[in-house]
Amino acid sequence: MEKLTIDEAKRLNDTMVTEDHLKLHAANVAACMGAMAEHFGSDKEHWEAVGYLHDYDYEKFPEEHLAHTEEPLRAAGVPEEDIRAILSHGYSICTDVEPVSELEKSLFTVDELSGIIQAAARMRPNGIEDMSLKSFMKKWKDKRFAAGCNRELILRGCEMLGMEIRDVAQICIRGMQEHAEELGLSRSED
């Protein structure tokens, strides 16, 4: 395969991932990655595909995350640069593959960030549809909110990108707003 497509990423992911919350996380990260690609003037669908596939082995091997990714994806024909990007999102946690490209640094950053945005959007009557950066930043500053999301890693990723958290969050919010319905983050129906 010349480059990973979103359809192929979903097909491959579905061979390993069955839990709805992990599929939702994949979709959240994909939405953020698409917006980051637009920001950097890169291929939106390609970045979304890499984002969607990033946790390929997590459900089956949570204690050995990313140790069961490289060979199966290579065998499936996923390009080396995409495999490397996926491995790099575990940098300093479970891999020693340092993010170097904008794609890799973005994936490293938005993986955890998308979780905080999702949690913040779920608390709002209109979901993510009218969420402002100011509203998000209030939640960001509250360390107890979405405490499972590693803010230190997110900030390290922002530093790698040479961007402020506010700017990356704004891009990701916009990306997730584009996919609000698919992400279950649109206006609540009463």
Secondary structure, DSSP 8 states (H G I E B T S, - for coil): --S--HHHHHHHHHTT---HHHHHHHHHHHHHHHHHHHHHT--HHHHHHHHHHTTTTTTT-GGGTTTTTHHHHHHTT--HHHHHHHHHTTBTTTB-----SHHHHHHHHHHHHHHHHHHHHHTSTTTTTT--HHHHHHHHH-TTTTTTS-HHHHHHHHHHHT--HHHHHHHHHHHHHHTTTTTT-S----
